[in-house]
Amino acid sequence: MAETSAQIRERIFLKTREKFALSGYGKTSMEAIAGELAISKKTLYKFFPTKLKLAEMLVEHVLAEINRRCDAILASPLPAIEKLLRIVQMITEQQQHFVTKPLLESLRRHLPHLWQRIEAFRRERMRKNLEVILEQGKRDGTVRADFNREMFFHFLLGAINEGINPEVLINSSYSMHEALSALFDIFMNGTLTPKGRAQYQKLKAANLALKQKL
């Protein structure tokens, strides 16, 4: 059975995502993508007339996937703290499969408008995630009711912008997951109730034990 246009497009996205993650935008050619997919360059250009257009549409595809997965987690019946940890884990997966140091370096050098798009998305998505999780946590009794939400977001987003920006990640010895985990340890332990801190530490320990088994 012949592939549909949607199936071909998805295969192109997956292969491009892999190539960009490994080598970055500048070192990935349309010819290499077509060759590894066993399709003609004519077919590839039929779907994406330029490498720039492919990169732009791939970024939007990845961001739409993150939106879908975050919304599904937020809408689930899970406790607020577990939702937070699952979102951090999902971001880790995205780093491993797409937002790697080679990609960040190439975005900074070749496609700064796409990095700005990713940065704007990250700030908006992080704020939405935390607003929902913190409000649920207040209702659950795992988040303090007396903390200043606006101040919290101001400081947290400032810390994210300073500590998890492309310059820092490209030159640092730590990963985005390690940075996010440390950041959330600092901020969440200041906003959680004793019940919330106990739940947070218990879930973190369980996640660590699961990773060690894999």
Contacts in CASP RR format, 6 or more apart in sequence:
PFRMAT RR
TARGET T0000
AUTHOR 0000-0000-0000
METHOD contacts of the structure
MODEL  1
MAETSAQIRERIFLKTREKFALSGYGKTSMEAIAGELAISKKTLYKFFPT
KLKLAEMLVEHVLAEINRRCDAILASPLPAIEKLLRIVQMITEQQQHFVT
KPLLESLRRHLPHLWQRIEAFRRERMRKNLEVILEQGKRDGTVRADFNRE
MFFHFLLGAINEGINPEVLINSSYSMHEALSALFDIFMNGTLTPKGRAQY
QKLKAANLALKQKL
3 11 0 8 1.000
5 47 0 8 1.000
8 39 0 8 1.000
8 43 0 8 1.000
8 47 0 8 1.000
9 47 0 8 1.000
11 37 0 8 1.000
12 33 0 8 1.000
12 37 0 8 1.000
12 44 0 8 1.000
12 47 0 8 1.000
12 48 0 8 1.000
12 54 0 8 1.000
13 57 0 8 1.000
13 58 0 8 1.000
13 61 0 8 1.000
15 33 0 8 1.000
15 36 0 8 1.000
15 37 0 8 1.000
16 28 0 8 1.000
16 33 0 8 1.000
16 54 0 8 1.000
16 55 0 8 1.000
16 58 0 8 1.000
17 58 0 8 1.000
17 62 0 8 1.000
17 97 0 8 1.000
17 98 0 8 1.000
18 97 0 8 1.000
19 28 0 8 1.000
19 32 0 8 1.000
19 33 0 8 1.000
19 36 0 8 1.000
20 28 0 8 1.000
20 55 0 8 1.000
20 58 0 8 1.000
20 98 0 8 1.000
20 102 0 8 1.000
20 103 0 8 1.000
20 106 0 8 1.000
21 97 0 8 1.000
21 98 0 8 1.000
21 99 0 8 1.000
21 100 0 8 1.000
21 102 0 8 1.000
21 103 0 8 1.000
22 100 0 8 1.000
22 102 0 8 1.000
23 102 0 8 1.000
24 100 0 8 1.000
24 102 0 8 1.000
24 103 0 8 1.000
24 105 0 8 1.000
24 106 0 8 1.000
25 51 0 8 1.000
25 55 0 8 1.000
25 103 0 8 1.000
25 106 0 8 1.000
25 107 0 8 1.000
25 110 0 8 1.000
25 111 0 8 1.000
26 106 0 8 1.000
26 109 0 8 1.000
26 110 0 8 1.000
27 102 0 8 1.000
27 106 0 8 1.000
28 51 0 8 1.000
29 51 0 8 1.000
30 41 0 8 1.000
30 44 0 8 1.000
30 45 0 8 1.000
30 48 0 8 1.000
30 51 0 8 1.000
30 54 0 8 1.000
31 41 0 8 1.000
33 44 0 8 1.000
33 54 0 8 1.000
34 40 0 8 1.000
34 41 0 8 1.000
34 43 0 8 1.000
34 44 0 8 1.000
37 44 0 8 1.000
48 54 0 8 1.000
48 57 0 8 1.000
52 111 0 8 1.000
55 111 0 8 1.000
55 114 0 8 1.000
56 114 0 8 1.000
59 114 0 8 1.000
59 117 0 8 1.000
59 118 0 8 1.000
62 94 0 8 1.000
62 98 0 8 1.000
63 117 0 8 1.000
63 118 0 8 1.000
63 121 0 8 1.000
66 90 0 8 1.000
66 94 0 8 1.000
66 121 0 8 1.000
66 125 0 8 1.000
67 125 0 8 1.000
69 90 0 8 1.000
70 87 0 8 1.000
70 90 0 8 1.000
70 125 0 8 1.000
70 128 0 8 1.000
70 129 0 8 1.000
73 83 0 8 1.000
73 86 0 8 1.000
73 87 0 8 1.000
73 90 0 8 1.000
74 83 0 8 1.000
74 129 0 8 1.000
74 132 0 8 1.000
74 133 0 8 1.000
76 83 0 8 1.000
78 86 0 8 1.000
79 140 0 8 1.000
79 142 0 8 1.000
79 199 0 8 1.000
80 133 0 8 1.000
80 134 0 8 1.000
80 136 0 8 1.000
80 137 0 8 1.000
80 140 0 8 1.000
80 142 0 8 1.000
80 143 0 8 1.000
81 133 0 8 1.000
81 137 0 8 1.000
81 142 0 8 1.000
81 188 0 8 1.000
81 192 0 8 1.000
81 196 0 8 1.000
81 199 0 8 1.000
81 200 0 8 1.000
81 203 0 8 1.000
82 203 0 8 1.000
83 132 0 8 1.000
83 133 0 8 1.000
83 136 0 8 1.000
84 129 0 8 1.000
84 130 0 8 1.000
84 133 0 8 1.000
84 184 0 8 1.000
84 188 0 8 1.000
85 200 0 8 1.000
85 203 0 8 1.000
85 204 0 8 1.000
85 207 0 8 1.000
87 129 0 8 1.000
88 177 0 8 1.000
88 180 0 8 1.000
88 181 0 8 1.000
88 184 0 8 1.000
89 207 0 8 1.000
91 176 0 8 1.000
91 177 0 8 1.000
91 180 0 8 1.000
92 175 0 8 1.000
92 176 0 8 1.000
92 177 0 8 1.000
92 180 0 8 1.000
95 175 0 8 1.000
95 176 0 8 1.000
95 177 0 8 1.000
99 118 0 8 1.000
99 176 0 8 1.000
101 169 0 8 1.000
101 170 0 8 1.000
104 115 0 8 1.000
104 166 0 8 1.000
104 169 0 8 1.000
104 170 0 8 1.000
105 166 0 8 1.000
105 170 0 8 1.000
107 114 0 8 1.000
107 115 0 8 1.000
107 118 0 8 1.000
107 166 0 8 1.000
108 115 0 8 1.000
108 166 0 8 1.000
108 167 0 8 1.000
108 170 0 8 1.000
115 166 0 8 1.000
119 161 0 8 1.000
119 165 0 8 1.000
122 160 0 8 1.000
123 157 0 8 1.000
123 160 0 8 1.000
123 161 0 8 1.000
126 156 0 8 1.000
126 157 0 8 1.000
126 160 0 8 1.000
127 153 0 8 1.000
127 157 0 8 1.000
130 153 0 8 1.000
130 156 0 8 1.000
131 149 0 8 1.000
134 143 0 8 1.000
134 149 0 8 1.000
134 152 0 8 1.000
134 191 0 8 1.000
137 143 0 8 1.000
138 144 0 8 1.000
138 145 0 8 1.000
141 193 0 8 1.000
141 195 0 8 1.000
141 196 0 8 1.000
142 192 0 8 1.000
142 193 0 8 1.000
142 195 0 8 1.000
142 196 0 8 1.000
142 199 0 8 1.000
142 200 0 8 1.000
143 191 0 8 1.000
143 192 0 8 1.000
143 193 0 8 1.000
143 196 0 8 1.000
144 190 0 8 1.000
144 191 0 8 1.000
144 192 0 8 1.000
144 193 0 8 1.000
147 190 0 8 1.000
147 191 0 8 1.000
152 187 0 8 1.000
152 191 0 8 1.000
155 187 0 8 1.000
156 183 0 8 1.000
156 187 0 8 1.000
159 183 0 8 1.000
159 187 0 8 1.000
160 183 0 8 1.000
162 168 0 8 1.000
163 179 0 8 1.000
163 183 0 8 1.000
164 176 0 8 1.000
164 179 0 8 1.000
164 180 0 8 1.000
164 183 0 8 1.000
168 179 0 8 1.000
169 175 0 8 1.000
169 176 0 8 1.000
169 179 0 8 1.000
172 179 0 8 1.000
188 200 0 8 1.000
189 197 0 8 1.000
189 200 0 8 1.000
192 200 0 8 1.000
END
